[in-house]
Amino acid sequence: MTTTPVAPFTDLDAAPATPDFGPATQLTCRECGTSYSLGAAYACVECFGPLEVGYDFSGVSRAVIESGPQNMWRYSCLLPVASYAGDERNLNPGLTRLVRADNLATALGITGTLWVKDDSGNPTHSFKDRVVAVAQSAARRLGLGTIACASTGNLANAVAAAAARAGQDSVVVIPSNLESGKVLTTAAYGGILLAVDGNYDDVNRLCSELVGDPLTADWGFVNVNLRPYYAEGSKTVGYEIAEQLGWRLPQQVVAPIASGSLLTKVDKAFREFVSLGLVEETPWKVFGAQATGCSPVSQAFRAGHDVVRPVRPDTIAKSLAIGNPADGPYALDVVRRTGGAIEDVSDAEVVEGIRLLAETEGIFAETAGGVVVATLRKLLATGQLDPTQETVILNTGDGLKTLDAIAEHVGPTATIAHDVDEVTRVLAEHHARHR
């Protein structure tokens, strides 16, 4: 069974007269394999399974990639859509730094090389700029003038900023209890921001109900009806890791799990690079990290289940607080296939993870990054992760977004009078405590 793509975008100054999807050829159901033509669709009519993009890769080489721009669009030959040539209305995220984390490695007893893929350097300071860039480009080709989303915070920032840059309307729907920093920064971009009494799963359900309503006929919900394209943006994290390592794959990767899509797409990126002969096929293991207060995938992994049972989130790591993760079963598949593991950590451990990364490497991560660092420590302590192998951990966002999480745990070393003797006293006490 096939569907017909939505009519192409009509602004001839911004888009070609017909949709141009580059190497993308169709949408295919992950479960039953039914194929559909490219359009704003996300669920299979036959079995309700999720749809993903199918490709015809040709002309892909290291040289082609290396000749591309210094952002994620250098991988256009591997993505469903590319930014339009010369289109300055795109935030152009990606190509964030890969930091060698020797100090953190020493603190944790890691003897192999440890790296932090730091996506806090993206335009709105999270990896979500990548997925939005691809979804926004798809929306243009499909004639969708408004971009929208359901969000736990970072996606809200990314959608609102991308729309502002492109001169588009945006509608962002969030849980009302998000961190104030993420709410304020989203509102600053000037789009419509709707706060819903409920958790992310309630918000996502509302957005799913809005898809297909006459009110939203020209809306592209980046993580609903544009999800197949949106999800592919996460592959660029994996592509960049491999390229930044000198066109080779790391032995171990630790990724946070919210919906589970990022973890699965990093693995997909590695598999694509291998299949296209861009890197040597070497084994890698993928590890997942969750907060205990929202750990449905971790619980399923420990229990040996293939189905993820939904939970009600209760954690400071709100960007990971998805109680019914869409890609949870696929994350389980990736971790088990590669020989990795999934663990979860308490909120107290999350705060310690944030502080440890900041104190050892000067990288201030949001709560999701704290989850990853704390999980790395736990995986090492339980012997599930090999301390002698090369490991990459993902920091997906900036700590300035989640200051509330650490506000009670950090502050001035001391408050003193305007007196040199006071400085001398405080320094002496500080050095005595840290000998």
C-alpha positions, 0 to 999 in steps of 0.5 A: 500500500502506498500514500501520496506525498503532500503538495510541495512548498509553494515559495519558489524562492525557498524551495524547488517546484517539486519535493527533492528528498535526495537519497531518500526513496520511501518510508518503510515500516520497521515491523512489517516492511510495508513501503510508502511514498515519502510524505508526512506519515509516521505509522504503518496503516497495516500494523501501526508500526513506526515508519523509517526512511529508506535510501538509495545511497550512491556516490558516498565517499570520505572525499564527498563528506570531507568537502562538505560544510563545517556542520551536519550538512556535510552528511547530506548524502546520507540524510533524507533531506539536505539544507537548500544551497545557500539557505541562510535560514537554517541554524546549521548545527553539528560538527560539535567537539569531541573532547579527550577526557583524560582527567575524568578517565583518571577519576573513574579508573579508566585506562583506555581513552575516554572521549566526551561528544559534547553537543552543548555547542549546538546553536540552542545548546543541545543535540535537538538542533540536529533532528529539528534541522532535518525535520524542518527541511522535510517540512519545507518540501512537504508544504508545511508552513508551521513547525510544532512539537511535543517537548521535554525542553530541549526540543522546544528550544530547538523548534522555536529557534529554528522557526524564528531563524526561518521566519516560520510560525512555531507551536511548542507544547510542553509539560507545565513543570519543566525547568524554568530555564528551558521555558524562558528560553523557548518563550524568548524566540516568540512562537506559541508556547503551550504548557499542559498540566501533565507529563510528557506522555500527556503532551505527546498524546495531545499532539498526536491527536492534533495531527490530522485535525483541520486546524493543523493542516499545514503543521509539521510536528517534528516528532510526530508526523515528521518523525521518520525524518526527524529521527535521522538527524541523530545519525549525524552524532555517530557520523561525527564521532567516527570521522573525528576519530580518524574514520574509525569506530570506538569500542564503547558508547554510552548514550542517554535514553529518553525516547531511545531514538538517539541511541538507536541512530548512533548505532545505525550511523556506525552500521551505515559507515561500515556497509558503505566501506567508510570505516573498517568493521570493528566491534562496538558496544552500546550502553544506555543510561536512564534516571531511576525515576524514569527508567522503563528501558533499564527495567526491561533490560534487567528483567530480560523483557522485549516489551517496555512497560510505561512508567510515570516519571519522577526525576530531576532529569526532565529531558529524559522523563519519557515514561512510554518511550517510542523507541524503547524496544529498539534500544533494547535490541541494539544494546543486546545485539552489541553486547552492551547494557542499560543502567539507571542512577538516582537523582543524587548520583545525577548531581554528582555526575554533573559535578564530576564532569564539570570539575574534571573536564570543564564541561557543564552538562545538563541533567541528562549528561549527569545521568550519562556520567553517573551511569558510566561510573556504575557500569565500571563498578559493576564490571559491565563496561571495560575500563581498558577500551576506548569509550565515548560518552554523549553530553546532549545539553548545556548545564545552564538549562538545568541550574535548578538541579544543582542550585542547592549543591553548589555556591560560594566557597565562603562569604567573607569580609573585605579583609586579606586575612579572611582570604588567607584563612579561607584558603588555608581551610580549603587546602586542608580539606582537599589534601 
